[in-house]
Amino acid sequence: MLKLRQTSWLLKFLRLPNRPIIWAATLLHFIAGLSLILAADRTSRVVAMAPFSGQPEAWGAAMLTSSYLALSALFHEYRVGQATAVTFFGLLPQQAFLFVSAASAMYFVIQSHYATSTGPVDPLFIFVDQLPIMLLALLHPLGLLRMHASIFPVSAANHFQAESGKGVPDNV
């Protein structure tokens, strides 16, 4: 059984519950990148990956690179002790892929069919089915801004700190 003192470095590194969105997006892009490379002929049927069906192996490598950059940014933040411009720019490719995937999901919601041309399907059903990817795309920038509040001159965290005289707790 591990003692709390032995695992405190792990908890500090993961920054729970502060980083789950970024970790979820990192894992998502790792799995999506592998599936685009290993099953290139079948991944075009997945709604969130439909925009990447033209060159699946290249897009899979790009997603794996995005996942690696995000993981490197998180390790860099842990090693340095604070988020820097390096961590911010390491997480931007991940955000770009999330926006493209969310836009693809919204396109198929509006069209009332899946990427397999299965349809018509109730748009509400497709919306609920694709909601996790859309939520990740919307919440990921908030996680970025929360992580990098110290390097952005006007952010919600700095505004809160200036008005109340109190800092924003790290576990928010």
C-alpha positions as CSV (number, residue, x, y, z in Angstrom):
1,M,0.0,0.0,0.0
2,L,1.4,3.4,-1.0
3,K,1.5,6.0,1.6
4,L,0.1,9.5,0.9
5,R,3.5,11.0,1.1
6,Q,4.8,8.7,-1.6
7,T,2.0,9.5,-4.0
8,S,1.9,13.3,-3.4
9,W,4.2,13.9,-6.3
10,L,1.8,12.1,-8.6
11,L,-1.2,14.1,-7.3
12,K,0.8,17.3,-7.8
13,F,1.7,16.3,-11.3
14,L,-1.9,15.4,-12.3
15,R,-3.3,18.6,-10.6
16,L,-6.6,16.9,-10.0
17,P,-9.3,18.1,-10.4
18,N,-7.7,21.0,-12.3
19,R,-6.5,19.2,-15.4
20,P,-9.0,16.5,-16.4
21,I,-10.2,18.2,-19.6
22,I,-6.7,18.6,-20.9
23,W,-5.9,15.0,-19.9
24,A,-9.1,13.7,-21.6
25,A,-8.3,15.6,-24.8
26,T,-4.8,14.2,-24.7
27,L,-6.0,10.7,-24.4
28,L,-8.7,11.2,-27.0
29,H,-6.2,12.4,-29.6
30,F,-3.8,9.6,-28.8
31,I,-6.6,7.0,-29.4
32,A,-8.0,8.8,-32.4
33,G,-4.5,9.2,-33.9
34,L,-3.8,5.5,-33.4
35,S,-7.1,4.5,-34.9
36,L,-6.6,6.8,-38.0
37,I,-3.2,5.1,-38.6
38,L,-4.2,1.5,-37.8
39,A,-7.7,1.4,-39.3
40,A,-7.5,4.1,-41.9
41,D,-10.2,2.5,-44.1
42,R,-12.8,2.4,-41.4
43,T,-12.3,5.7,-39.4
44,S,-14.0,7.9,-42.0
45,R,-17.3,6.6,-40.6
46,V,-16.7,8.2,-37.2
47,V,-18.4,11.6,-37.0
48,A,-15.6,13.4,-35.2
49,M,-12.9,12.0,-37.5
50,A,-14.8,12.5,-40.8
51,P,-12.9,15.7,-41.7
52,F,-9.6,13.7,-41.5
53,S,-10.7,10.9,-43.8
54,G,-8.8,12.3,-46.9
55,Q,-5.3,11.4,-45.6
56,P,-6.0,9.3,-42.5
57,E,-2.4,8.2,-41.9
58,A,-1.1,11.8,-42.1
59,W,-3.9,13.1,-39.9
60,G,-3.3,10.3,-37.4
61,A,0.3,11.2,-37.2
62,A,-0.7,14.8,-36.6
63,M,-3.1,13.8,-33.8
64,L,-0.4,11.7,-32.2
65,T,2.0,14.6,-32.4
66,S,-0.7,16.8,-30.9
67,S,-1.1,14.4,-28.0
68,Y,2.7,14.2,-27.5
69,L,2.9,18.0,-27.5
70,A,0.1,18.2,-24.9
71,L,1.8,15.6,-22.7
72,S,5.1,17.4,-23.1
73,A,3.5,20.7,-22.1
74,L,2.0,19.1,-19.0
75,F,5.4,17.6,-18.0
76,H,7.1,20.9,-18.7
77,E,4.6,22.7,-16.4
78,Y,5.2,20.2,-13.7
79,R,9.0,20.4,-14.1
80,V,9.1,24.2,-14.1
81,G,6.4,24.6,-11.5
82,Q,4.1,26.9,-13.4
83,A,2.5,27.3,-16.8
84,T,4.5,29.2,-19.4
85,A,4.2,30.2,-23.0
86,V,5.8,26.9,-23.9
87,T,2.9,25.0,-22.2
88,F,0.4,27.3,-23.9
89,F,1.7,26.8,-27.4
90,G,2.1,23.0,-26.7
91,L,-1.6,22.8,-26.1
92,L,-2.8,24.8,-29.1
93,P,-2.7,22.0,-31.7
94,Q,-4.9,20.0,-29.4
95,Q,-7.4,22.8,-29.3
96,A,-7.4,23.1,-33.1
97,F,-8.2,19.4,-33.5
98,L,-11.0,19.7,-30.9
99,F,-12.6,22.6,-32.8
100,V,-12.5,20.8,-36.1
101,S,-14.0,17.7,-34.5
102,A,-16.7,19.7,-32.8
103,A,-17.5,21.5,-36.0
104,S,-17.8,18.2,-37.8
105,A,-20.1,16.9,-35.1
106,M,-22.3,20.0,-35.5
107,Y,-22.4,19.6,-39.2
108,F,-23.7,16.1,-38.9
109,V,-26.3,17.2,-36.3
110,I,-27.5,19.9,-38.8
111,Q,-27.6,17.4,-41.7
112,S,-29.4,14.8,-39.5
113,H,-27.2,11.9,-40.5
114,Y,-24.0,10.2,-39.4
115,A,-20.8,10.2,-41.4
116,T,-21.8,6.8,-42.8
117,S,-24.8,8.5,-44.4
118,T,-27.0,6.6,-42.1
119,G,-30.1,8.7,-41.8
120,P,-32.1,10.6,-41.4
121,V,-31.6,10.4,-37.7
122,D,-33.2,12.6,-35.1
123,P,-30.7,15.6,-34.8
124,L,-31.2,15.6,-31.0
125,F,-30.0,12.0,-30.9
126,I,-26.8,12.8,-32.9
127,F,-26.3,15.9,-30.7
128,V,-26.4,14.0,-27.5
129,D,-24.2,11.3,-29.0
130,Q,-21.6,13.9,-30.0
131,L,-22.0,16.1,-27.0
132,P,-18.8,14.9,-25.2
133,I,-16.5,16.1,-28.1
134,M,-18.4,19.4,-28.3
135,L,-18.0,19.9,-24.6
136,L,-14.3,19.1,-24.7
137,A,-13.9,21.7,-27.5
138,L,-15.7,24.3,-25.4
139,L,-14.1,23.6,-22.0
140,H,-10.6,23.0,-23.2
141,P,-9.9,26.8,-23.8
142,L,-11.2,27.5,-20.3
143,G,-8.7,25.0,-19.0
144,L,-6.0,26.7,-21.1
145,L,-6.9,30.1,-19.7
146,R,-7.0,28.8,-16.2
147,M,-3.6,27.2,-16.5
148,H,-2.1,30.3,-18.1
149,A,-3.8,33.0,-16.1
150,S,-0.4,34.4,-15.0
151,I,0.8,35.0,-18.6
152,F,-2.4,36.6,-19.9
153,P,-2.8,40.2,-18.6
154,V,-6.6,40.3,-18.7
155,S,-8.1,37.0,-17.6
156,A,-10.9,36.0,-15.3
157,A,-8.4,34.7,-12.7
158,N,-6.4,38.0,-12.6
159,H,-9.6,40.0,-12.6
160,F,-10.9,38.0,-9.6
161,Q,-7.6,38.4,-7.8
162,A,-7.5,42.2,-8.4
163,E,-11.0,42.8,-7.2
164,S,-11.1,40.6,-4.2
165,G,-7.5,40.7,-3.1
166,K,-7.6,36.9,-3.0
167,G,-6.1,34.4,-5.4
168,V,-7.9,31.8,-7.2
169,P,-7.4,28.4,-5.5
170,D,-5.3,26.0,-7.6
171,N,-7.8,23.2,-7.3
172,V,-10.7,25.0,-9.0
